Amino acid sequence: MERLLVLAGAAALLVLIHVAVAAYLYRATSTKQEAPASEYIPDPDRDRTAGDTDDRVACPACGAPNDPSYRFCRRCISDLSSGVAASSAATGGEQLGS
């Protein structure tokens, strides 16, 4: 009888240890933390002062203001140097349905 109580106690202790480990692992993996940003990326749609907008280039396809150093539109990826829209650039500059 005494041996049975020892086995029952050992089994209960083993179950308790398993529950504790499972709870710890659940908490450790369920807390999702975002990694810190490695570099600052400014929002291209933020408000700019009047001096900043003077040198902007408007996209011929969508009208979005772009930095003069951009080759492609930041919004619709049209080629700013040729004025060809991104959707027609994929077809060689031809309009679909023509």
Secondary structure, 3 states (H helix, E strand, C coil): CHHHHHHHHHHHHHHHHHHHHHHHHHHHHHCCCCCCCCCCCCCCCCCCCHHHHCCCEECCCCCCEECCCCCECCCCCCECCCCCCHHHHCCCCCCCCC
